[in-house]
Amino acid sequence: MTIRIGNLTDNANVVIREQLGCFSVLEYKEDLSCTSVSEAEANYYMRESNVRKRQVKIDLQGNEVSMSAGAMQYMAGNVEMTTGIKGVGGLFRNMVSGAVSGESAIKPLYKGFGTVVLEPTYKFIWLIDVDNDHISIDDGMFLACDTSLELKVVSRKSLSSAALGGEGLFNLSARGKGVLALEAPIPTEEAVVVELENDVLKVDGNFALMWSHSLDFTVERSSKTLIGSAASGEGLVNVYRGTGTVWLAPLMNYRPGIGAV
């Protein structure tokens, strides 16, 4: 049997923004379903401000992907969905992991031959090629990934520093080799990627979206002395130390963290 999905990728209003592995990012140029002048005005300013709906399309050819619960909009073809949970013990572990990381407790698995389309979002979709690496992800960003990647909830190496720095104590991580689809607050064009080699990155705020799990995280004074930190106006900073990579979102809307009132 062959299924053809028409008026999706062959739609003049749809742009394939990116493709990696079995994942494609679809972007809608504008909302064509306006029914009033006010909606048309809002649509115009949204289009000019790059506020557009985006979707992930996954083409399965016998492979398997893991997804955030509730992310699937529709699927076509011989595609089987399972929870990936074995027994009550597995469900309990997933619920605990979801509670501490802020991610969905159950991540359904989709396998077979066909197409899976995810729910549209106004956020930006990143496709990350994880190449034998171990990456920690900020809360709520996970969308989908190849099951060749091992998803695991990991703790910050310094839990007290994480709490003090306004960061999550636990984060979802992806380890291995495969493609990771994330729902991000900024486009990749605005992301600043800092690569460290036995070096130090100090960040005044909690706007790191991803980082190598190999990095040590601490919260430290911006100056060697308490008076110096107070005089500089910076106070405490998040510090990433070691060898690895940090993805920063410096233009993201401010999230209360260090020094927030």
Contacts in CASP RR format, 6 or more apart in sequence:
PFRMAT RR
TARGET T0000
AUTHOR 0000-0000-0000
METHOD contacts of the structure
MODEL  1
MTIRIGNLTDNANVVIREQLGCFSVLEYKEDLSCTSVSEAEANYYMRESN
VRKRQVKIDLQGNEVSMSAGAMQYMAGNVEMTTGIKGVGGLFRNMVSGAV
SGESAIKPLYKGFGTVVLEPTYKFIWLIDVDNDHISIDDGMFLACDTSLE
LKVVSRKSLSSAALGGEGLFNLSARGKGVLALEAPIPTEEAVVVELENDV
LKVDGNFALMWSHSLDFTVERSSKTLIGSAASGEGLVNVYRGTGTVWLAP
LMNYRPGIGAV
1 77 0 8 1.000
1 78 0 8 1.000
3 76 0 8 1.000
3 77 0 8 1.000
3 114 0 8 1.000
3 115 0 8 1.000
5 76 0 8 1.000
5 115 0 8 1.000
8 14 0 8 1.000
8 26 0 8 1.000
8 57 0 8 1.000
8 117 0 8 1.000
9 16 0 8 1.000
9 24 0 8 1.000
9 26 0 8 1.000
9 57 0 8 1.000
13 28 0 8 1.000
13 29 0 8 1.000
13 30 0 8 1.000
13 32 0 8 1.000
14 26 0 8 1.000
14 27 0 8 1.000
14 28 0 8 1.000
14 29 0 8 1.000
15 26 0 8 1.000
15 27 0 8 1.000
15 28 0 8 1.000
15 29 0 8 1.000
16 24 0 8 1.000
16 25 0 8 1.000
16 26 0 8 1.000
16 27 0 8 1.000
17 25 0 8 1.000
17 26 0 8 1.000
17 27 0 8 1.000
17 54 0 8 1.000
17 125 0 8 1.000
18 24 0 8 1.000
18 25 0 8 1.000
18 125 0 8 1.000
18 127 0 8 1.000
19 25 0 8 1.000
19 127 0 8 1.000
20 127 0 8 1.000
20 129 0 8 1.000
20 179 0 8 1.000
21 179 0 8 1.000
22 58 0 8 1.000
22 59 0 8 1.000
22 60 0 8 1.000
22 61 0 8 1.000
22 63 0 8 1.000
22 65 0 8 1.000
22 146 0 8 1.000
22 179 0 8 1.000
23 56 0 8 1.000
23 57 0 8 1.000
23 58 0 8 1.000
23 127 0 8 1.000
23 144 0 8 1.000
23 179 0 8 1.000
23 181 0 8 1.000
24 56 0 8 1.000
24 57 0 8 1.000
24 58 0 8 1.000
24 59 0 8 1.000
25 54 0 8 1.000
25 55 0 8 1.000
25 56 0 8 1.000
25 57 0 8 1.000
25 125 0 8 1.000
25 127 0 8 1.000
26 54 0 8 1.000
26 55 0 8 1.000
26 56 0 8 1.000
26 57 0 8 1.000
27 52 0 8 1.000
27 53 0 8 1.000
27 54 0 8 1.000
28 52 0 8 1.000
28 53 0 8 1.000
28 54 0 8 1.000
28 55 0 8 1.000
28 120 0 8 1.000
29 47 0 8 1.000
29 52 0 8 1.000
30 43 0 8 1.000
30 46 0 8 1.000
30 47 0 8 1.000
30 52 0 8 1.000
31 39 0 8 1.000
31 43 0 8 1.000
31 46 0 8 1.000
31 53 0 8 1.000
34 40 0 8 1.000
34 43 0 8 1.000
45 51 0 8 1.000
46 52 0 8 1.000
50 187 0 8 1.000
51 122 0 8 1.000
52 122 0 8 1.000
53 120 0 8 1.000
53 121 0 8 1.000
53 122 0 8 1.000
54 120 0 8 1.000
54 121 0 8 1.000
54 122 0 8 1.000
54 123 0 8 1.000
54 124 0 8 1.000
54 125 0 8 1.000
55 73 0 8 1.000
55 117 0 8 1.000
55 118 0 8 1.000
55 119 0 8 1.000
55 120 0 8 1.000
55 121 0 8 1.000
56 117 0 8 1.000
56 118 0 8 1.000
56 125 0 8 1.000
56 143 0 8 1.000
56 144 0 8 1.000
56 181 0 8 1.000
57 115 0 8 1.000
57 116 0 8 1.000
57 117 0 8 1.000
57 118 0 8 1.000
58 65 0 8 1.000
58 110 0 8 1.000
58 115 0 8 1.000
58 116 0 8 1.000
58 117 0 8 1.000
58 118 0 8 1.000
58 144 0 8 1.000
59 114 0 8 1.000
59 115 0 8 1.000
60 79 0 8 1.000
60 110 0 8 1.000
60 111 0 8 1.000
60 112 0 8 1.000
60 113 0 8 1.000
60 114 0 8 1.000
60 115 0 8 1.000
60 116 0 8 1.000
61 112 0 8 1.000
61 113 0 8 1.000
61 114 0 8 1.000
62 111 0 8 1.000
62 112 0 8 1.000
62 113 0 8 1.000
63 111 0 8 1.000
63 112 0 8 1.000
63 146 0 8 1.000
63 147 0 8 1.000
64 109 0 8 1.000
64 110 0 8 1.000
64 111 0 8 1.000
64 112 0 8 1.000
64 146 0 8 1.000
64 147 0 8 1.000
65 109 0 8 1.000
65 110 0 8 1.000
65 111 0 8 1.000
65 116 0 8 1.000
65 144 0 8 1.000
65 145 0 8 1.000
65 146 0 8 1.000
65 147 0 8 1.000
66 107 0 8 1.000
66 108 0 8 1.000
66 109 0 8 1.000
66 144 0 8 1.000
66 145 0 8 1.000
66 146 0 8 1.000
66 147 0 8 1.000
66 149 0 8 1.000
66 151 0 8 1.000
67 107 0 8 1.000
67 108 0 8 1.000
67 109 0 8 1.000
67 110 0 8 1.000
67 116 0 8 1.000
67 118 0 8 1.000
67 143 0 8 1.000
67 144 0 8 1.000
68 103 0 8 1.000
68 104 0 8 1.000
68 107 0 8 1.000
68 142 0 8 1.000
68 143 0 8 1.000
68 144 0 8 1.000
69 104 0 8 1.000
69 105 0 8 1.000
69 106 0 8 1.000
69 107 0 8 1.000
69 108 0 8 1.000
70 104 0 8 1.000
70 108 0 8 1.000
70 119 0 8 1.000
71 118 0 8 1.000
71 119 0 8 1.000
71 143 0 8 1.000
71 144 0 8 1.000
72 81 0 8 1.000
72 108 0 8 1.000
72 110 0 8 1.000
72 116 0 8 1.000
72 117 0 8 1.000
72 118 0 8 1.000
72 119 0 8 1.000
73 117 0 8 1.000
73 118 0 8 1.000
73 119 0 8 1.000
73 120 0 8 1.000
74 116 0 8 1.000
74 117 0 8 1.000
75 81 0 8 1.000
75 110 0 8 1.000
75 114 0 8 1.000
75 115 0 8 1.000
75 116 0 8 1.000
75 117 0 8 1.000
76 114 0 8 1.000
76 115 0 8 1.000
77 113 0 8 1.000
77 114 0 8 1.000
77 115 0 8 1.000
78 112 0 8 1.000
78 113 0 8 1.000
78 114 0 8 1.000
79 110 0 8 1.000
79 111 0 8 1.000
79 112 0 8 1.000
79 113 0 8 1.000
79 114 0 8 1.000
79 115 0 8 1.000
79 116 0 8 1.000
80 110 0 8 1.000
80 111 0 8 1.000
80 112 0 8 1.000
81 108 0 8 1.000
81 109 0 8 1.000
81 110 0 8 1.000
82 108 0 8 1.000
82 109 0 8 1.000
82 111 0 8 1.000
83 106 0 8 1.000
83 108 0 8 1.000
83 109 0 8 1.000
84 107 0 8 1.000
84 108 0 8 1.000
84 109 0 8 1.000
85 91 0 8 1.000
85 94 0 8 1.000
85 106 0 8 1.000
91 105 0 8 1.000
91 106 0 8 1.000
94 105 0 8 1.000
94 106 0 8 1.000
94 107 0 8 1.000
95 105 0 8 1.000
97 103 0 8 1.000
97 105 0 8 1.000
97 153 0 8 1.000
97 170 0 8 1.000
98 104 0 8 1.000
98 105 0 8 1.000
98 153 0 8 1.000
99 105 0 8 1.000
100 153 0 8 1.000
100 169 0 8 1.000
100 170 0 8 1.000
101 139 0 8 1.000
101 153 0 8 1.000
101 170 0 8 1.000
101 171 0 8 1.000
101 172 0 8 1.000
102 139 0 8 1.000
102 140 0 8 1.000
103 139 0 8 1.000
103 140 0 8 1.000
103 142 0 8 1.000
103 153 0 8 1.000
103 172 0 8 1.000
107 142 0 8 1.000
107 151 0 8 1.000
109 147 0 8 1.000
110 116 0 8 1.000
118 143 0 8 1.000
118 144 0 8 1.000
121 183 0 8 1.000
123 183 0 8 1.000
123 184 0 8 1.000
123 185 0 8 1.000
124 183 0 8 1.000
124 184 0 8 1.000
124 185 0 8 1.000
124 186 0 8 1.000
124 187 0 8 1.000
124 188 0 8 1.000
125 143 0 8 1.000
125 181 0 8 1.000
125 182 0 8 1.000
125 183 0 8 1.000
125 184 0 8 1.000
126 181 0 8 1.000
126 182 0 8 1.000
126 184 0 8 1.000
126 188 0 8 1.000
127 179 0 8 1.000
127 180 0 8 1.000
127 181 0 8 1.000
128 135 0 8 1.000
128 179 0 8 1.000
128 180 0 8 1.000
128 181 0 8 1.000
128 182 0 8 1.000
128 210 0 8 1.000
129 178 0 8 1.000
129 179 0 8 1.000
130 149 0 8 1.000
130 174 0 8 1.000
130 175 0 8 1.000
130 176 0 8 1.000
130 177 0 8 1.000
130 178 0 8 1.000
130 179 0 8 1.000
130 180 0 8 1.000
131 177 0 8 1.000
131 178 0 8 1.000
132 176 0 8 1.000
132 177 0 8 1.000
133 175 0 8 1.000
133 176 0 8 1.000
133 212 0 8 1.000
134 173 0 8 1.000
134 174 0 8 1.000
134 175 0 8 1.000
134 176 0 8 1.000
134 212 0 8 1.000
134 213 0 8 1.000
134 214 0 8 1.000
135 173 0 8 1.000
135 174 0 8 1.000
135 175 0 8 1.000
135 180 0 8 1.000
135 210 0 8 1.000
135 211 0 8 1.000
135 212 0 8 1.000
135 213 0 8 1.000
136 154 0 8 1.000
136 171 0 8 1.000
136 172 0 8 1.000
136 173 0 8 1.000
136 210 0 8 1.000
136 211 0 8 1.000
136 212 0 8 1.000
136 213 0 8 1.000
137 171 0 8 1.000
137 172 0 8 1.000
137 173 0 8 1.000
137 174 0 8 1.000
137 180 0 8 1.000
137 182 0 8 1.000
137 209 0 8 1.000
137 210 0 8 1.000
138 171 0 8 1.000
138 208 0 8 1.000
138 209 0 8 1.000
138 210 0 8 1.000
139 168 0 8 1.000
139 171 0 8 1.000
139 172 0 8 1.000
140 172 0 8 1.000
140 183 0 8 1.000
141 182 0 8 1.000
141 183 0 8 1.000
141 184 0 8 1.000
141 209 0 8 1.000
141 210 0 8 1.000
142 151 0 8 1.000
142 172 0 8 1.000
142 180 0 8 1.000
142 182 0 8 1.000
142 183 0 8 1.000
143 181 0 8 1.000
143 182 0 8 1.000
143 183 0 8 1.000
144 181 0 8 1.000
145 151 0 8 1.000
145 174 0 8 1.000
145 178 0 8 1.000
145 179 0 8 1.000
145 180 0 8 1.000
145 181 0 8 1.000
146 178 0 8 1.000
146 179 0 8 1.000
146 180 0 8 1.000
148 176 0 8 1.000
148 177 0 8 1.000
148 178 0 8 1.000
149 174 0 8 1.000
149 175 0 8 1.000
149 176 0 8 1.000
149 177 0 8 1.000
149 178 0 8 1.000
149 180 0 8 1.000
150 174 0 8 1.000
150 175 0 8 1.000
150 176 0 8 1.000
151 172 0 8 1.000
151 173 0 8 1.000
151 174 0 8 1.000
152 172 0 8 1.000
152 173 0 8 1.000
152 175 0 8 1.000
153 170 0 8 1.000
153 171 0 8 1.000
153 172 0 8 1.000
153 173 0 8 1.000
154 170 0 8 1.000
154 171 0 8 1.000
154 172 0 8 1.000
154 173 0 8 1.000
154 213 0 8 1.000
155 169 0 8 1.000
155 170 0 8 1.000
156 162 0 8 1.000
156 167 0 8 1.000
156 168 0 8 1.000
156 169 0 8 1.000
156 170 0 8 1.000
156 171 0 8 1.000
156 217 0 8 1.000
157 216 0 8 1.000
157 217 0 8 1.000
158 216 0 8 1.000
158 217 0 8 1.000
158 218 0 8 1.000
158 219 0 8 1.000
159 169 0 8 1.000
161 217 0 8 1.000
161 218 0 8 1.000
161 219 0 8 1.000
162 168 0 8 1.000
162 169 0 8 1.000
162 217 0 8 1.000
162 219 0 8 1.000
163 169 0 8 1.000
164 219 0 8 1.000
164 236 0 8 1.000
164 258 0 8 1.000
165 205 0 8 1.000
165 206 0 8 1.000
165 219 0 8 1.000
165 236 0 8 1.000
165 238 0 8 1.000
165 257 0 8 1.000
165 258 0 8 1.000
166 206 0 8 1.000
166 256 0 8 1.000
166 257 0 8 1.000
166 258 0 8 1.000
167 206 0 8 1.000
167 208 0 8 1.000
167 217 0 8 1.000
167 238 0 8 1.000
173 213 0 8 1.000
174 180 0 8 1.000
175 213 0 8 1.000
182 210 0 8 1.000
184 191 0 8 1.000
184 209 0 8 1.000
184 249 0 8 1.000
185 209 0 8 1.000
185 249 0 8 1.000
185 252 0 8 1.000
185 253 0 8 1.000
186 249 0 8 1.000
186 251 0 8 1.000
186 252 0 8 1.000
190 249 0 8 1.000
190 250 0 8 1.000
190 251 0 8 1.000
191 209 0 8 1.000
191 247 0 8 1.000
191 248 0 8 1.000
191 249 0 8 1.000
192 247 0 8 1.000
192 248 0 8 1.000
192 249 0 8 1.000
192 250 0 8 1.000
193 245 0 8 1.000
193 246 0 8 1.000
193 247 0 8 1.000
193 248 0 8 1.000
194 201 0 8 1.000
194 245 0 8 1.000
194 246 0 8 1.000
194 247 0 8 1.000
194 248 0 8 1.000
195 244 0 8 1.000
195 245 0 8 1.000
196 215 0 8 1.000
196 240 0 8 1.000
196 241 0 8 1.000
196 242 0 8 1.000
196 243 0 8 1.000
196 244 0 8 1.000
196 245 0 8 1.000
196 246 0 8 1.000
197 242 0 8 1.000
197 243 0 8 1.000
197 244 0 8 1.000
198 242 0 8 1.000
198 243 0 8 1.000
199 241 0 8 1.000
199 242 0 8 1.000
199 243 0 8 1.000
200 239 0 8 1.000
200 240 0 8 1.000
200 241 0 8 1.000
200 242 0 8 1.000
201 239 0 8 1.000
201 240 0 8 1.000
201 241 0 8 1.000
201 246 0 8 1.000
202 220 0 8 1.000
202 222 0 8 1.000
202 237 0 8 1.000
202 238 0 8 1.000
202 239 0 8 1.000
203 237 0 8 1.000
203 238 0 8 1.000
203 239 0 8 1.000
203 240 0 8 1.000
203 246 0 8 1.000
203 248 0 8 1.000
204 222 0 8 1.000
204 234 0 8 1.000
204 235 0 8 1.000
204 237 0 8 1.000
204 238 0 8 1.000
204 258 0 8 1.000
205 237 0 8 1.000
205 238 0 8 1.000
205 257 0 8 1.000
205 258 0 8 1.000
206 238 0 8 1.000
206 255 0 8 1.000
206 257 0 8 1.000
206 258 0 8 1.000
207 248 0 8 1.000
207 249 0 8 1.000
207 250 0 8 1.000
207 252 0 8 1.000
207 255 0 8 1.000
208 238 0 8 1.000
208 240 0 8 1.000
208 246 0 8 1.000
208 247 0 8 1.000
208 248 0 8 1.000
208 249 0 8 1.000
209 247 0 8 1.000
209 248 0 8 1.000
209 249 0 8 1.000
210 245 0 8 1.000
210 246 0 8 1.000
210 247 0 8 1.000
211 217 0 8 1.000
211 240 0 8 1.000
211 244 0 8 1.000
211 245 0 8 1.000
211 246 0 8 1.000
211 247 0 8 1.000
212 243 0 8 1.000
212 244 0 8 1.000
212 245 0 8 1.000
212 246 0 8 1.000
214 242 0 8 1.000
214 243 0 8 1.000
214 244 0 8 1.000
215 240 0 8 1.000
215 241 0 8 1.000
215 242 0 8 1.000
215 243 0 8 1.000
215 244 0 8 1.000
215 246 0 8 1.000
216 240 0 8 1.000
216 241 0 8 1.000
216 242 0 8 1.000
217 238 0 8 1.000
217 239 0 8 1.000
217 240 0 8 1.000
217 241 0 8 1.000
218 238 0 8 1.000
218 239 0 8 1.000
218 241 0 8 1.000
219 236 0 8 1.000
219 237 0 8 1.000
219 238 0 8 1.000
219 239 0 8 1.000
219 258 0 8 1.000
220 236 0 8 1.000
220 237 0 8 1.000
220 239 0 8 1.000
221 228 0 8 1.000
221 229 0 8 1.000
221 235 0 8 1.000
221 236 0 8 1.000
221 237 0 8 1.000
222 228 0 8 1.000
222 229 0 8 1.000
222 232 0 8 1.000
222 233 0 8 1.000
222 234 0 8 1.000
222 235 0 8 1.000
222 236 0 8 1.000
222 237 0 8 1.000
223 229 0 8 1.000
223 231 0 8 1.000
223 232 0 8 1.000
223 234 0 8 1.000
223 235 0 8 1.000
229 235 0 8 1.000
229 236 0 8 1.000
235 258 0 8 1.000
235 259 0 8 1.000
236 258 0 8 1.000
236 259 0 8 1.000
237 258 0 8 1.000
238 258 0 8 1.000
240 246 0 8 1.000
END
